Amino acid sequence: MSDANPFESLQEQVDDAAAYLDVESDVIERLKHPERVLELNLTVELDDGSLARFKGFRSQFNGDRGPYKGGIRYHPNVSRDEVKALSGWMAYKCAIVDIPLGGGKGGIIIDPTEYSEAELERLTRAYATELRPLVGPDRDIPAPDVNTGQREMNWFKDTYETLERTTAPGVITGKAIASGGSEGRVEATGRSTMFAAREAFDYLGQDISDATVAVQGYGNAGSIAARLIEDLGATVVAVSDSSGGVYDPDGIDARAVKSHKNETGSVTGYEGTEELTNEELLTLDVDLLVPAALENAIDADLAEDVEADVIAEAANGPLTPDADDVLTDRDVLVVPDILANAGGVTVSYFEWVQNRQRFSWSEERVNDELETVITSAFDDLVDAYESKGLPNFRTAAYVVAAQRIADAYAESGNWP
């Protein structure tokens, strides 16, 4: 894994796109930086009565197209630059799928496995209390991310509503159904990864049902993407998590290995498979590679050894810019994260719409609407890629997204 600065990676990606845009350089400079970043010190009482301090962040990158939108992650490696980068990726992600939201991201530096549920609840409520002046259904709408889920979103919503003395389910998305969540939200990121991979194979004139697949990262996004791609007829031959990976050239049952992980805590040790490292998985000779872990999983050196024909990024920022250059030179088709994993924010948008309307959609409608959004966005990406002679799909995605944000900014005007 590379130690490349994710915020610098984002800025390089925007610069790469800017060369193909009819947008002034000063506007591009604006689109490379967050509008504001809040840094927090949260003091929480632990179960033993002692106090602990946790550092947290919320970055609001760009609100030209709508309220800020983005997840909250609990992880030891959360940093100011990571949150800034992730909030930027969210802004461009919302723009490429053409939903009326901006980009935001939050995080707390913590290993949640070391704390009790009660301690995590107090921490989440403390974080929600501090963010209260900045968030709201028309301001900034957080969501789950790494190591957070429905439980934390429900706590956040309850804290905000209690302090505001109101009912505002649209203040946050990724909630449980009973608390105003949406059908299809849990599977959304994996499902959009599947749609993106399917469209990529169609674009290449290949049948994904004949493909072999390796998935790095077997949490929510990775395991669901594996299952749904398997349902298209593809053969999943390798999967991994932070403990390592497993490989069977004849195929692995994506559902069964997820059950094994749920029971044992890891995919390793799954019956009938060989063990391999995450790096070995990333360089397997497969048709489709799905990086679904954290950012910077593939750097330039590792990219030289990647043998997949197509990469669909279920994680945020799994390739460094230098790795992108290597893979472009080697004609590896990369479906970028801001499109491939945009199902999460798209269905979050659907959840927000349902909350605002006080009207729930069926899971079938959610999935159908999601497919329409992702396939339409893929078509827009291909159109830009081909009509402008762009070097790769990532640049095409940023060209489309940055143009949409710049247009919204220009139409609104600038005033002090």
C-alpha positions as CSV (number, residue, x, y, z in Angstrom):
1,M,0.0,0.0,0.0
2,S,1.3,3.4,-0.9
3,D,1.5,6.3,1.6
4,A,0.5,8.8,-1.1
5,N,-1.3,11.8,0.3
6,P,-5.0,11.3,-0.7
7,F,-5.7,15.0,-0.8
8,E,-2.8,15.6,-3.2
9,S,-4.1,12.6,-5.3
10,L,-7.5,14.3,-5.6
11,Q,-5.9,17.6,-6.6
12,E,-3.8,15.8,-9.3
13,Q,-6.9,14.1,-10.6
14,V,-8.7,17.5,-10.9
15,D,-5.6,19.0,-12.6
16,D,-5.6,16.1,-15.1
17,A,-9.2,16.8,-16.0
18,A,-8.7,20.6,-16.1
19,A,-6.5,20.3,-19.2
20,Y,-9.5,19.2,-21.2
21,L,-12.0,21.7,-19.7
22,D,-13.1,25.2,-20.9
23,V,-12.9,26.5,-17.3
24,E,-10.8,29.3,-16.1
25,S,-7.8,28.3,-14.0
26,D,-9.0,30.3,-11.0
27,V,-12.2,28.4,-10.9
28,I,-10.3,25.1,-11.2
29,E,-8.2,26.2,-8.2
30,R,-11.5,26.8,-6.3
31,L,-12.6,23.2,-7.2
32,K,-9.4,21.8,-5.6
33,H,-10.0,22.9,-2.1
34,P,-12.7,22.4,0.6
35,E,-14.9,25.4,1.5
36,R,-14.4,24.7,5.2
37,V,-13.0,22.0,7.5
38,L,-14.1,21.7,11.1
39,E,-11.6,20.0,13.5
40,L,-13.0,18.8,16.8
41,N,-11.7,17.5,20.1
42,L,-14.4,15.3,21.7
43,T,-14.2,14.5,25.3
44,V,-16.2,11.4,26.3
45,E,-16.7,9.5,29.5
46,L,-15.6,5.9,29.3
47,D,-17.4,3.0,31.1
48,D,-14.8,3.1,33.9
49,G,-15.5,6.8,34.6
50,S,-12.3,8.1,33.1
51,L,-12.3,10.7,30.3
52,A,-10.9,10.1,26.8
53,R,-10.3,12.7,24.1
54,F,-10.9,11.9,20.4
55,K,-10.1,14.1,17.4
56,G,-12.8,14.4,14.8
57,F,-13.3,16.2,11.5
58,R,-16.0,17.4,9.1
59,S,-15.0,18.7,5.7
60,Q,-17.5,20.5,3.5
61,F,-15.9,20.6,0.1
62,N,-18.3,22.1,-2.3
63,G,-22.0,23.0,-2.1
64,D,-22.5,24.6,-5.6
65,R,-25.0,21.8,-6.6
66,G,-26.8,21.2,-3.3
67,P,-26.3,20.4,0.3
68,Y,-23.0,18.8,1.4
69,K,-23.2,15.0,1.4
70,G,-20.8,12.4,2.7
71,G,-20.1,9.7,5.2
72,I,-18.6,9.5,8.7
73,R,-15.8,7.0,9.3
74,Y,-14.4,5.7,12.5
75,H,-10.8,4.5,11.9
76,P,-7.3,4.9,13.5
77,N,-5.9,6.3,10.2
78,V,-8.5,9.1,9.8
79,S,-6.7,12.4,9.1
80,R,-7.5,15.9,8.1
81,D,-6.1,15.4,4.6
82,E,-8.0,12.1,4.2
83,V,-11.3,13.7,5.1
84,K,-10.6,16.6,2.8
85,A,-9.9,14.2,-0.1
86,L,-12.9,12.1,0.6
87,S,-15.2,15.2,0.7
88,G,-13.8,16.2,-2.7
89,W,-14.4,12.8,-4.2
90,M,-17.9,13.0,-2.9
91,A,-18.5,16.3,-4.6
92,Y,-17.3,14.9,-7.9
93,K,-19.2,11.6,-7.3
94,C,-22.5,13.4,-6.9
95,A,-21.8,15.5,-10.0
96,I,-20.9,12.5,-12.3
97,V,-24.2,10.7,-11.4
98,D,-26.0,14.1,-11.6
99,I,-27.7,14.2,-8.3
100,P,-28.3,17.6,-6.7
101,L,-25.9,17.3,-3.8
102,G,-22.4,18.6,-2.9
103,G,-19.5,16.9,-1.2
104,G,-18.7,16.4,2.5
105,K,-17.0,13.9,4.7
106,G,-16.4,13.3,8.4
107,G,-14.3,11.1,10.5
108,I,-13.1,10.3,14.0
109,I,-9.6,8.9,14.9
110,I,-10.6,5.8,16.8
111,D,-10.3,2.0,16.6
112,P,-14.0,1.2,17.4
113,T,-13.2,-2.4,18.3
114,E,-11.5,-1.2,21.5
115,Y,-14.6,0.5,22.8
116,S,-18.0,-0.7,24.1
117,E,-21.3,0.1,22.4
118,A,-22.2,2.5,25.2
119,E,-18.9,4.4,24.7
120,L,-19.4,4.5,20.9
121,E,-22.9,5.9,21.5
122,R,-21.6,8.7,23.7
123,L,-18.9,9.5,21.2
124,T,-21.4,9.6,18.3
125,R,-23.8,11.8,20.2
126,A,-20.9,14.1,21.2
127,Y,-19.9,14.4,17.5
128,A,-23.5,15.0,16.4
129,T,-23.9,17.7,19.0
130,E,-20.8,19.5,17.8
131,L,-21.9,19.2,14.1
132,R,-25.4,20.4,14.9
133,P,-24.9,24.0,13.7
134,L,-23.5,22.9,10.4
135,V,-25.8,20.0,9.4
136,G,-29.4,19.7,8.5
137,P,-31.6,18.4,5.6
138,D,-30.8,21.5,3.6
139,R,-27.2,22.0,4.8
140,D,-25.1,18.9,5.2
141,I,-26.4,15.4,5.3
142,P,-23.9,12.8,6.7
143,A,-24.1,9.0,6.1
144,P,-22.3,5.8,7.1
145,D,-18.7,5.0,6.0
146,V,-15.9,2.8,7.3
147,N,-16.8,1.2,10.7
148,T,-20.2,3.0,10.9
149,G,-23.6,1.9,10.0
150,Q,-27.3,2.1,10.8
151,R,-26.7,2.1,14.5
152,E,-24.5,5.2,14.5
153,M,-26.8,7.0,12.0
154,N,-29.8,6.3,14.3
155,W,-27.9,7.8,17.2
156,F,-26.9,10.8,15.2
157,K,-30.5,11.4,14.0
158,D,-31.9,11.1,17.5
159,T,-29.3,13.5,18.9
160,Y,-30.0,16.2,16.3
161,E,-33.8,15.9,16.5
162,T,-33.7,16.0,20.3
163,L,-31.6,19.1,20.4
164,E,-33.5,20.8,17.6
165,R,-36.9,19.7,19.1
166,T,-38.1,18.6,15.7
167,T,-38.5,15.6,13.5
168,A,-35.9,15.6,10.7
169,P,-35.2,12.1,9.3
170,G,-33.5,13.8,6.3
171,V,-30.6,15.1,8.5
172,I,-28.7,11.9,7.9
173,T,-29.0,8.8,5.6
174,G,-28.1,5.2,5.9
175,K,-30.5,4.8,8.8
176,A,-32.4,1.7,9.7
177,I,-35.7,1.2,7.9
178,A,-37.8,1.9,11.1
179,S,-35.9,5.2,11.6
180,G,-36.6,6.4,8.1
181,G,-34.0,4.5,6.1
182,S,-34.4,3.3,2.5
183,E,-34.9,-0.1,1.1
184,G,-31.8,-1.1,-0.9
185,R,-29.4,1.2,0.9
186,V,-27.2,-1.6,2.4
187,E,-26.6,-3.2,-1.0
188,A,-26.3,0.1,-3.0
189,T,-22.5,0.4,-3.2
190,G,-21.9,-3.2,-4.2
191,R,-24.8,-3.0,-6.6
192,S,-23.4,0.1,-8.4
193,T,-20.1,-1.6,-8.6
194,M,-21.8,-4.6,-10.3
195,F,-23.6,-2.3,-12.8
196,A,-20.4,-0.4,-13.6
197,A,-18.5,-3.6,-14.2
198,R,-21.3,-5.0,-16.4
199,E,-21.3,-1.8,-18.5
200,A,-17.5,-1.9,-18.8
201,F,-17.6,-5.4,-20.2
202,D,-20.4,-4.5,-22.6
203,Y,-18.3,-1.5,-23.7
204,L,-15.4,-3.8,-24.5
205,G,-17.7,-6.2,-26.3
206,Q,-17.1,-8.9,-23.7
207,D,-19.5,-11.1,-21.7
208,I,-19.1,-10.6,-18.0
209,S,-20.6,-14.1,-17.4
210,D,-17.4,-15.5,-18.8
211,A,-15.2,-13.4,-16.4
212,T,-13.0,-14.4,-13.6
213,V,-13.1,-12.0,-10.6
214,A,-10.9,-11.1,-7.6
215,V,-12.2,-8.9,-4.8
216,Q,-9.9,-7.1,-2.4
217,G,-11.8,-6.2,0.8
218,Y,-14.7,-8.3,1.9
219,G,-16.8,-5.9,3.9
220,N,-20.2,-4.6,2.9
221,A,-19.3,-3.2,-0.5
222,G,-16.9,-6.0,-1.6
223,S,-19.0,-8.9,-0.5
224,I,-22.1,-7.6,-2.0
225,A,-20.4,-6.7,-5.3
226,A,-18.9,-10.2,-5.4
227,R,-22.3,-11.8,-4.8
228,L,-24.1,-9.7,-7.4
229,I,-21.3,-10.1,-10.0
230,E,-21.4,-13.8,-9.4
231,D,-25.2,-13.7,-10.0
232,L,-24.4,-12.4,-13.5
233,G,-22.6,-15.7,-14.2
234,A,-19.0,-14.5,-13.5
235,T,-16.6,-16.7,-11.4
236,V,-15.2,-15.2,-8.2
237,V,-11.8,-16.9,-7.8
238,A,-10.3,-14.9,-4.9
239,V,-11.4,-12.6,-2.1
240,S,-9.5,-11.0,0.8
241,D,-9.8,-8.9,3.9
242,S,-7.4,-7.3,6.3
243,S,-6.3,-10.7,7.5
244,G,-5.4,-12.1,4.1
245,G,-7.0,-13.7,1.1
246,V,-8.2,-17.0,-0.3
247,Y,-8.0,-18.4,-3.8
248,D,-9.5,-21.2,-5.8
249,P,-9.1,-21.1,-9.6
250,D,-12.3,-23.2,-10.0
251,G,-14.3,-20.5,-8.1
252,I,-15.4,-19.6,-4.6
253,D,-19.0,-19.3,-3.5
254,A,-19.3,-15.6,-2.7
255,R,-22.2,-16.1,-0.2
256,A,-20.6,-19.0,1.6
257,V,-17.3,-17.2,2.1
258,K,-19.2,-14.3,3.6
259,S,-20.9,-16.6,6.0
260,H,-17.5,-18.0,6.9
261,K,-16.2,-14.5,7.6
262,N,-19.3,-13.7,9.7
263,E,-18.6,-16.8,11.8
264,T,-14.8,-16.6,12.1
265,G,-14.0,-12.9,11.6
266,S,-12.0,-13.5,8.4
267,V,-12.2,-15.0,5.0
268,T,-9.0,-16.9,5.6
269,G,-9.3,-20.6,6.4
270,Y,-12.3,-21.0,4.0
271,E,-12.4,-24.7,3.1
272,G,-10.9,-25.8,-0.2
273,T,-8.9,-22.6,-0.9
274,E,-5.3,-21.6,-1.0
275,E,-4.3,-18.6,1.1
276,L,-2.6,-15.6,-0.4
277,T,-1.7,-12.0,0.5
278,N,-3.6,-8.9,-0.5
279,E,-0.8,-8.0,-2.8
280,E,-0.9,-11.4,-4.5
281,L,-4.6,-11.0,-5.0
282,L,-4.2,-7.7,-6.6
283,T,-1.9,-9.1,-9.2
284,L,-3.8,-12.3,-10.1
285,D,-4.5,-13.1,-13.7
286,V,-8.2,-12.3,-13.7
287,D,-10.6,-10.5,-16.0
288,L,-12.0,-8.2,-13.3
289,L,-10.4,-6.8,-10.2
290,V,-12.6,-5.1,-7.6
291,P,-10.5,-3.1,-5.0
292,A,-13.0,-2.6,-2.1
293,A,-10.8,-1.8,0.8
294,L,-9.1,1.5,1.7
295,E,-7.3,4.1,-0.5
296,N,-3.9,3.7,-2.1
297,A,-4.0,-0.1,-2.3
298,I,-2.3,0.0,-5.7
299,D,0.7,2.2,-6.3
300,A,2.8,2.5,-9.5
301,D,5.1,-0.4,-8.7
302,L,2.2,-2.8,-8.0
303,A,0.3,-1.5,-11.0
304,E,3.1,-2.9,-13.2
305,D,2.2,-6.4,-12.0
306,V,-1.6,-6.0,-12.2
307,E,-2.9,-8.6,-14.8
308,A,-6.7,-7.8,-14.7
309,D,-8.2,-6.4,-17.9
310,V,-10.9,-4.3,-16.0
311,I,-10.8,-2.7,-12.6
312,A,-14.0,-1.5,-10.9
313,E,-13.2,0.6,-7.9
314,A,-15.6,-0.2,-5.0
315,A,-13.3,1.6,-2.6
316,N,-12.5,5.3,-2.5
317,G,-9.1,6.2,-4.1
318,P,-7.7,2.6,-4.3
319,L,-5.2,3.7,-7.0
320,T,-2.6,6.4,-6.7
321,P,-2.3,8.8,-9.7
322,D,1.0,7.2,-10.6
323,A,-0.7,3.8,-10.7
324,D,-3.4,5.3,-13.0
325,D,-0.7,6.4,-15.4
326,V,0.8,2.9,-15.5
327,L,-2.5,1.2,-16.0
328,T,-3.5,3.7,-18.8
329,D,-0.2,2.9,-20.6
330,R,-1.0,-0.8,-20.2
331,D,-4.6,-0.4,-21.6
332,V,-6.2,-1.6,-18.4
333,L,-9.8,-0.2,-18.3
334,V,-10.4,1.4,-14.9
335,V,-14.0,2.3,-13.9
336,P,-13.3,5.1,-11.3
337,D,-14.5,5.1,-7.8
338,I,-16.6,8.2,-8.3
339,L,-18.8,6.2,-10.7
340,A,-18.4,2.6,-9.6
341,N,-19.1,3.1,-5.9
342,A,-21.6,5.9,-6.4
343,G,-24.5,3.6,-5.5
344,G,-24.2,4.5,-1.8
345,V,-24.6,8.2,-2.3
346,T,-27.2,7.7,-5.0
347,V,-29.5,5.6,-2.8
348,S,-28.7,8.0,0.1
349,Y,-30.1,10.7,-2.1
350,F,-33.2,8.5,-2.7
351,E,-33.5,8.1,1.1
352,W,-33.3,11.9,1.5
353,V,-36.0,12.4,-1.1
354,Q,-38.2,9.8,0.6
355,N,-37.7,11.5,3.9
356,R,-38.6,14.9,2.5
357,Q,-41.7,13.5,0.8
358,R,-42.6,11.3,3.8
359,F,-43.2,8.6,1.2
360,S,-41.3,5.3,1.0
361,W,-40.2,3.5,-2.2
362,S,-40.1,-0.3,-2.7
363,E,-36.8,-2.0,-3.0
364,E,-37.6,-2.8,-6.6
365,R,-38.1,0.9,-7.4
366,V,-34.9,1.8,-5.6
367,N,-32.8,-0.7,-7.5
368,D,-34.4,0.2,-10.8
369,E,-33.8,3.9,-10.2
370,L,-30.2,3.2,-9.2
371,E,-29.6,1.2,-12.4
372,T,-30.9,4.0,-14.5
373,V,-28.6,6.5,-12.7
374,I,-25.4,4.4,-13.0
375,T,-25.9,3.3,-16.6
376,S,-26.8,6.9,-17.7
377,A,-23.6,8.2,-15.9
378,F,-21.5,5.5,-17.6
379,D,-22.9,6.6,-21.0
380,D,-22.0,10.3,-20.1
381,L,-18.5,9.1,-19.2
382,V,-18.0,7.2,-22.4
383,D,-19.3,10.1,-24.5
384,A,-16.8,12.4,-22.9
385,Y,-14.0,9.9,-23.2
386,E,-14.6,9.3,-26.9
387,S,-15.6,12.8,-28.0
388,K,-12.7,14.6,-26.3
389,G,-10.1,11.9,-26.9
390,L,-9.4,11.5,-23.2
391,P,-6.6,9.3,-21.9
392,N,-8.8,7.2,-19.6
393,F,-12.2,6.8,-17.9
394,R,-11.1,8.5,-14.7
395,T,-10.2,11.7,-16.5
396,A,-13.5,11.4,-18.4
397,A,-15.4,11.2,-15.1
398,Y,-13.7,14.3,-13.7
399,V,-14.2,16.2,-16.9
400,V,-17.9,15.5,-16.8
401,A,-18.2,16.2,-13.0
402,A,-16.0,19.3,-12.8
403,Q,-17.8,20.9,-15.8
404,R,-21.1,20.4,-14.0
405,I,-19.9,21.9,-10.8
406,A,-18.2,24.8,-12.6
407,D,-21.4,25.4,-14.5
408,A,-23.4,25.6,-11.3
409,Y,-20.9,28.0,-9.8
410,A,-20.9,30.2,-12.8
411,E,-24.7,30.3,-13.0
412,S,-24.9,31.3,-9.3
413,G,-22.3,34.0,-9.6
414,N,-19.8,35.0,-7.0
415,W,-20.3,37.6,-4.3
416,P,-18.4,38.5,-1.1
